Amino acid sequence: MKVSAIITLKKDVLDPQGKVIHQTLDGMGFKDVNEVRQGKYFEIDVKENDPKKAQKIVEDMCNKLLANLVIENYKIIEIQ
Amino acid sequence: MKSVVITFPGSNCDRDMHVALTKFGFKNQMVWHNDNELPKSDLVVLPGGFSYGDYLRCGSMASKSKIMQSVINFAKSGGLVMGICNGFQILVESGLVPGVLLRNKYLEFICKNVFVKIDNKDNPYFKNLDKEVFELHIAHNEGNYFCTNDQLKEIQDNNQVAIYYCNDNGKTEEKFNPNGSLKNIAGIFNKEKNVLGMMPHPERMIDQSLSGEDGSLFFKNLINNIK
């Protein structure tokens, strides 16, 4: 199954890249932006046909490697 | 005194560290990241560089490499483990010291000399040093130390801050903070003070004619403390 996960910085963690993207968007004329936060997206094809089990495997990966839980949150967004 | 420097794919300060350790009397051995066993030694150093191309998060891949289990066991049994720059990033990713190292606040790779103040000398790395402010070199893109409020409280309660960024007089104000690091933190210990992670490179300050001697003072003192 293909499992998609996104990893985002926690709310109180400074995201300098997001800030610069916001400023650049502002400079380009996109004036309606409150904030930009940058994150990571993973698509993982696991050898598992049960969606619940596949989700668990990817959650385990997020906990152990893909996310650093001191600063990041993860969310499984799609299983197909 | 025996030391070990671990080489990860992408380490680039491993040989400098070897030169520094050897210069001040350590019998140093280089160990490849894919080895299982750590040779018997008094000090293990995780050097600076760009292990695994800084993929995912700096130090995250290296922290899972084969040799790290031995390094973690060595640290847990009280052995001295020091991580410099990328080595510090590997230490935080392996959970040996608390917190994380984020991208520098102004998104610049910083390469310059800085002053750091030693906060706590009650440990094998800094005890017996007769000065507090050292001029060392930093070269990093992700040195912006961060941790949760709970972690910060614990770090402060246990005197785990090793060094702060400061000016030449030892003033630790925000304007002397090169990278946005929380509370000007440049290096921290684990709770037991046998593991030290820091962004500055003492191995780059061991020759008067090339740089400075403050790194020499650190290494000379370190080997005497271990003896």
Interface residues (C-beta under 8 A of the other chain):
Chain A: V13 L14 P16 Q17 V20 L65 L66 N68 V70 I71
Chain B: L56 R57 S60 K64 E93 G99 V100 L102 R103 N104 K105 Y106 L107 N144 F146 C147 T148 Q151 G180
